[in-house]
Amino acid sequence: MIFKVFYQENPNEVPVREKTRTLYIEAESERDVRQKLKDRNLNIEYIQLLKGAHLEYEKQSPNFSVLEI
């Protein structure tokens, strides 16, 4: 499954919408996503499962690249 992760790069700052970044990652569950990203020191805001038409839409984005861990 492909997940879209919304995060802030600095975990010590209050989240600000304008600084929110995203990445795509393949994992079995939301827990698996958090496990794979735990050593990256990110402030994860939200993890969204992508499937069906939503996944196809995201694939059309030039920024779509699945992180391999």
ABEGO torsion letter per residue (X at the ends): XBBBBBBBABAABBBBAAABBBBBBBBABAAAAAAAAAAAGBBBABBBBBBEAAAAAAAABAABBBBBX
